[in-house]
Each structure stands twice: as structure tokens, then as C-alpha cells.
Amino acid sequence: MNISRTAVALALALAAGLGSTQAAAQTRTLDISFNNLYSSAESGSDQNSSFTVQLAPQAYLRALSWTADLTAYEPSWLSEIALALTNSAGEGVLISPADGYNLAGQQVVSGSLDLVNNGLSFRLLADGQLQLSFVDTVDDLAGLPDGRWNSGTLHISYSAPVPEPAAALMLLVGAAGLAGLGWRQRQQAAAVAH
């Protein structure tokens, strides 16, 4: 009877340790400022300005907000200037900060996007790299920039798994307890058999 209570208690401790490890996540933010970047062609082109930002491994992107001073060169439109945010496998989201501005010229725009509630959230891979590529959705000026990001700030909200030392210790203690329980039961069974 005591053995079964001990086994249940150890199993519950092990389950609690697993639950807290999976649920543990820390919300973080990152501000990225930029200026004088060009959008020249569609996504994937080497002509576009791009760079990589190091975040946490397995980071989960939750929300974005931005302010940008953009210029679209005739015949391109401001609404065609876009930013692709992707993980190392190319999964991610494409945002058009000046969506609705179907004209050339210069404009300061701001906005936000809740990635989670819009079904657009994504996770980075184990390398934790977020790739930003400044693109143009319609390449109107082949070989030349269609638009320019004069300046801007991108605010990223993401969550990253945080290993909890207490949860890891609970897992270890629970596993050791279950192993010890199995040994004890084998010893008792051997003693009864003699």
C-alpha cells in the first residue's frame, strides 16, 4: 500500500516537472532600427537589402509593430514595399507597412500586427536566426531599387523557452525515485520467493 502511494506521488512530481518545463516561456522584445535600405525586387532576390538577427533558439514570434519612413520610386507604389521576416527554413511572414498607399512618393507609416491572433505566428529553428529581407512585391524597375526604407524601427515581441532549474531537478528526482521503486519491488519479490 505504501509502495503504490509512493509511486503515485513520484509520478505526479514527474508530471508536474514536465508540465512546468513545457509551459515555461519568457516574453521578450527587441527593437531593430534601420536606415537607407533598398527594396529592389521580389522576395528571394540578392538585389534586396537583408540581414540576420540573432534571437533565442526556438523563439516564437508573437507580434510586430513598426514606424517607417518610405519612398517609392515611380512607377512603383508605397504599398509594394514589404518586409519578409523568416526563420532559417524560409517560414515566416511578409508585411507591407504602407498597405493601401497605391502611389509613388514618400510617406511615414506606422502600424502593428498581432501574429498570434491573425494565425501568422511562427517559430525560429534551433539556430535562433531571424532573417529580415526588404523586398518589393512587384519589380517595376528591373535592376534598380523600387523603394527605399529611409529610416525605421521594428519592434518584435517573441517568447522563448526558458529551462527552469527547479523543474529539471524535479524531473531528475522523480526519475530516480521511480528507478528506486522498481528496484525495491524486485527486492521484495525476490525475498518472498525464498
C-alpha positions as a LaTeX table, in Angstrom:
\begin{tabular}{lrrr}
\hline
Residue & $x$ (\AA) & $y$ (\AA) & $z$ (\AA) \\
\hline
Met1 & 0.00 & 0.00 & 0.00 \\
Asn2 & 2.80 & 2.44 & 0.86 \\
Ile3 & 4.60 & 1.49 & $-2.34$ \\
Ser4 & 1.64 & 2.43 & $-4.54$ \\
Arg5 & 1.23 & 5.79 & $-2.74$ \\
Thr6 & 4.94 & 6.48 & $-3.23$ \\
Ala7 & 4.70 & 5.55 & $-6.90$ \\
Val8 & 1.71 & 7.85 & $-7.40$ \\
Ala9 & 3.45 & 10.71 & $-5.59$ \\
Leu10 & 6.60 & 10.27 & $-7.70$ \\
Ala11 & 4.59 & 10.06 & $-10.92$ \\
Leu12 & 2.72 & 13.26 & $-10.01$ \\
Ala13 & 6.01 & 15.03 & $-9.21$ \\
Leu14 & 7.41 & 13.87 & $-12.55$ \\
Ala15 & 4.30 & 15.06 & $-14.42$ \\
Ala16 & 4.41 & 18.43 & $-12.64$ \\
Gly17 & 8.05 & 18.81 & $-13.62$ \\
Leu18 & 7.28 & 18.07 & $-17.26$ \\
Gly19 & 4.35 & 20.49 & $-17.29$ \\
Ser20 & 6.32 & 23.40 & $-15.87$ \\
Thr21 & 9.21 & 22.83 & $-18.28$ \\
Gln22 & 6.91 & 22.96 & $-21.30$ \\
Ala23 & 4.87 & 25.91 & $-20.03$ \\
Ala24 & 7.87 & 28.00 & $-19.02$ \\
Ala25 & 8.39 & 30.75 & $-21.56$ \\
Gln26 & 9.63 & 34.25 & $-21.18$ \\
Thr27 & 8.18 & 37.08 & $-23.29$ \\
Arg28 & 10.91 & 39.25 & $-24.73$ \\
Thr29 & 11.07 & 42.24 & $-27.03$ \\
Leu30 & 13.61 & 43.53 & $-29.49$ \\
Asp31 & 13.78 & 46.88 & $-31.28$ \\
Ile32 & 15.62 & 47.00 & $-34.60$ \\
Ser33 & 16.41 & 50.40 & $-36.10$ \\
Phe34 & 17.49 & 50.77 & $-39.72$ \\
Asn35 & 18.05 & 53.39 & $-42.42$ \\
Asn36 & 18.99 & 53.65 & $-46.10$ \\
Leu37 & 17.86 & 50.14 & $-47.09$ \\
Tyr38 & 16.55 & 49.35 & $-50.56$ \\
Ser39 & 13.70 & 47.19 & $-51.82$ \\
Ser40 & 14.65 & 46.26 & $-55.36$ \\
Ala41 & 12.94 & 43.05 & $-56.34$ \\
Glu42 & 10.65 & 40.28 & $-55.19$ \\
Ser43 & 11.41 & 38.07 & $-52.21$ \\
Gly44 & 14.49 & 35.87 & $-52.64$ \\
Ser45 & 16.43 & 38.28 & $-54.85$ \\
Asp46 & 20.05 & 39.12 & $-53.98$ \\
Gln47 & 19.34 & 42.73 & $-55.01$ \\
Asn48 & 17.32 & 43.39 & $-51.84$ \\
Ser49 & 18.78 & 44.69 & $-48.60$ \\
Ser50 & 18.73 & 41.97 & $-45.95$ \\
Phe51 & 20.32 & 40.95 & $-42.67$ \\
Thr52 & 20.01 & 38.37 & $-39.91$ \\
Val53 & 19.21 & 38.99 & $-36.25$ \\
Gln54 & 20.10 & 36.50 & $-33.52$ \\
Leu55 & 17.21 & 35.71 & $-31.17$ \\
Ala56 & 16.76 & 32.75 & $-28.82$ \\
Pro57 & 16.69 & 29.18 & $-30.14$ \\
Gln58 & 13.10 & 28.07 & $-30.86$ \\
Ala59 & 11.82 & 31.63 & $-30.29$ \\
Tyr60 & 8.11 & 32.04 & $-31.10$ \\
Leu61 & 7.28 & 35.35 & $-32.84$ \\
Arg62 & 4.08 & 36.79 & $-31.38$ \\
Ala63 & 3.65 & 40.42 & $-32.52$ \\
Leu64 & 5.23 & 43.19 & $-34.59$ \\
Ser65 & 4.93 & 46.95 & $-34.62$ \\
Trp66 & 6.75 & 49.45 & $-36.78$ \\
Thr67 & 7.36 & 53.01 & $-37.80$ \\
Ala68 & 8.98 & 53.58 & $-41.19$ \\
Asp69 & 9.81 & 56.47 & $-43.49$ \\
Leu70 & 9.45 & 55.01 & $-47.00$ \\
Thr71 & 9.99 & 56.27 & $-50.54$ \\
Ala72 & 8.61 & 54.52 & $-53.62$ \\
Tyr73 & 10.15 & 55.44 & $-56.98$ \\
Glu74 & 7.78 & 55.97 & $-59.93$ \\
Pro75 & 6.17 & 53.70 & $-61.26$ \\
Ser76 & 6.37 & 51.66 & $-58.01$ \\
Trp77 & 3.86 & 52.19 & $-55.22$ \\
Leu78 & 4.44 & 52.55 & $-51.49$ \\
Ser79 & 2.09 & 49.59 & $-50.92$ \\
Glu80 & 4.51 & 47.34 & $-52.84$ \\
Ile81 & 7.38 & 47.93 & $-50.39$ \\
Ala82 & 7.45 & 44.98 & $-48.00$ \\
Leu83 & 9.47 & 43.27 & $-45.29$ \\
Ala84 & 9.90 & 39.49 & $-45.15$ \\
Leu85 & 10.67 & 38.04 & $-41.71$ \\
Thr86 & 11.60 & 34.37 & $-41.86$ \\
Asn87 & 13.37 & 31.62 & $-39.99$ \\
Ser88 & 16.32 & 29.70 & $-41.49$ \\
Ala89 & 13.93 & 27.39 & $-43.36$ \\
Gly90 & 12.18 & 30.33 & $-45.06$ \\
Glu91 & 8.99 & 30.12 & $-42.98$ \\
Gly92 & 7.62 & 33.41 & $-41.77$ \\
Val93 & 5.56 & 36.44 & $-42.66$ \\
Leu94 & 5.54 & 39.24 & $-45.23$ \\
Ile95 & 4.30 & 42.67 & $-44.12$ \\
Ser96 & 3.55 & 45.76 & $-46.20$ \\
Pro97 & 3.87 & 48.72 & $-43.82$ \\
Ala98 & 2.28 & 51.16 & $-46.28$ \\
Asp99 & $-0.56$ & 48.89 & $-47.36$ \\
Gly100 & $-3.25$ & 50.97 & $-49.08$ \\
Tyr101 & $-0.88$ & 53.70 & $-50.29$ \\
Asn102 & $-1.16$ & 52.93 & $-54.02$ \\
Leu103 & 1.07 & 55.78 & $-55.19$ \\
Ala104 & 4.71 & 56.71 & $-55.58$ \\
Gly105 & 6.44 & 59.21 & $-53.29$ \\
Gln106 & 7.45 & 59.47 & $-49.67$ \\
Gln107 & 5.36 & 58.58 & $-46.61$ \\
Val108 & 5.89 & 57.94 & $-42.88$ \\
Val109 & 3.80 & 54.97 & $-41.76$ \\
Ser110 & 3.28 & 53.05 & $-38.55$ \\
Gly111 & 1.31 & 50.01 & $-37.56$ \\
Ser112 & 1.19 & 46.77 & $-35.67$ \\
Leu113 & 0.31 & 43.15 & $-36.26$ \\
Asp114 & $-0.68$ & 40.54 & $-33.68$ \\
Leu115 & 0.80 & 37.45 & $-35.30$ \\
Val116 & $-0.82$ & 35.00 & $-32.88$ \\
Asn117 & $-4.43$ & 36.22 & $-33.26$ \\
Asn118 & $-4.05$ & 36.51 & $-37.04$ \\
Gly119 & $-2.68$ & 32.98 & $-37.45$ \\
Leu120 & 0.69 & 34.27 & $-38.67$ \\
Ser121 & 2.96 & 33.44 & $-35.74$ \\
Phe122 & 5.95 & 31.24 & $-36.42$ \\
Arg123 & 8.87 & 29.66 & $-34.61$ \\
Leu124 & 12.57 & 30.08 & $-35.25$ \\
Leu125 & 14.73 & 27.00 & $-35.57$ \\
Ala126 & 17.38 & 25.81 & $-33.10$ \\
Asp127 & 19.85 & 28.36 & $-34.56$ \\
Gly128 & 17.61 & 31.24 & $-33.32$ \\
Gln129 & 18.17 & 33.25 & $-36.51$ \\
Leu130 & 15.55 & 35.70 & $-37.78$ \\
Gln131 & 16.14 & 36.84 & $-41.35$ \\
Leu132 & 14.88 & 40.24 & $-42.50$ \\
Ser133 & 14.66 & 40.96 & $-46.21$ \\
Phe134 & 13.43 & 44.32 & $-47.54$ \\
Val135 & 11.58 & 43.44 & $-50.75$ \\
Asp136 & 9.27 & 44.85 & $-53.40$ \\
Thr137 & 6.23 & 42.76 & $-54.26$ \\
Val138 & 6.21 & 43.98 & $-57.89$ \\
Asp139 & 9.57 & 44.61 & $-59.58$ \\
Asp140 & 8.69 & 47.69 & $-61.67$ \\
Leu141 & 12.26 & 48.88 & $-62.23$ \\
Ala142 & 14.34 & 45.87 & $-63.29$ \\
Gly143 & 17.88 & 46.15 & $-61.93$ \\
Leu144 & 17.10 & 49.34 & $-59.95$ \\
Pro145 & 15.61 & 49.92 & $-56.49$ \\
Asp146 & 11.82 & 50.26 & $-56.50$ \\
Gly147 & 11.75 & 51.69 & $-53.00$ \\
Arg148 & 13.83 & 52.88 & $-50.11$ \\
Trp149 & 13.45 & 52.48 & $-46.36$ \\
Asn150 & 14.76 & 55.94 & $-45.41$ \\
Ser151 & 14.57 & 55.07 & $-41.72$ \\
Gly152 & 12.53 & 52.96 & $-39.38$ \\
Thr153 & 12.16 & 50.92 & $-36.24$ \\
Leu154 & 10.73 & 47.44 & $-35.98$ \\
His155 & 9.54 & 46.22 & $-32.57$ \\
Ile156 & 9.38 & 42.43 & $-32.22$ \\
Ser157 & 7.62 & 40.61 & $-29.40$ \\
Tyr158 & 8.52 & 36.95 & $-29.01$ \\
Ser159 & 8.59 & 34.20 & $-26.43$ \\
Ala160 & 11.44 & 31.82 & $-25.85$ \\
Pro161 & 11.52 & 28.57 & $-23.90$ \\
Val162 & 13.26 & 29.02 & $-20.57$ \\
Pro163 & 14.59 & 25.88 & $-18.90$ \\
Glu164 & 13.79 & 26.04 & $-15.21$ \\
Pro165 & 16.45 & 24.58 & $-12.92$ \\
Ala166 & 13.80 & 23.59 & $-10.35$ \\
Ala167 & 11.76 & 21.72 & $-12.97$ \\
Ala168 & 14.84 & 19.90 & $-14.25$ \\
Leu169 & 15.70 & 18.90 & $-10.67$ \\
Met170 & 12.16 & 17.64 & $-10.12$ \\
Leu171 & 12.42 & 15.51 & $-13.26$ \\
Leu172 & 15.70 & 14.05 & $-12.08$ \\
Val173 & 14.39 & 13.30 & $-8.57$ \\
Gly174 & 11.18 & 11.79 & $-9.97$ \\
Ala175 & 13.09 & 9.55 & $-12.40$ \\
Ala176 & 15.49 & 8.43 & $-9.65$ \\
Gly177 & 12.55 & 7.74 & $-7.35$ \\
Leu178 & 10.79 & 5.60 & $-9.94$ \\
Ala179 & 14.00 & 3.69 & $-10.63$ \\
Gly180 & 14.46 & 3.13 & $-6.88$ \\
Leu181 & 10.86 & 1.99 & $-6.54$ \\
Gly182 & 11.35 & $-0.60$ & $-9.27$ \\
Trp183 & 14.50 & $-1.88$ & $-7.54$ \\
Arg184 & 12.70 & $-2.09$ & $-4.20$ \\
Gln185 & 9.77 & $-4.04$ & $-5.68$ \\
Arg186 & 12.19 & $-6.51$ & $-7.31$ \\
Gln187 & 13.97 & $-6.98$ & $-3.97$ \\
Gln188 & 10.69 & $-7.63$ & $-2.14$ \\
Ala189 & 9.54 & $-10.08$ & $-4.82$ \\
Ala190 & 12.87 & $-11.94$ & $-4.55$ \\
Ala191 & 12.57 & $-12.09$ & $-0.72$ \\
Val192 & 9.02 & $-13.52$ & $-0.93$ \\
Ala193 & 10.17 & $-16.15$ & $-3.46$ \\
His194 & 12.81 & $-17.52$ & $-1.00$ \\
\hline
\end{tabular}
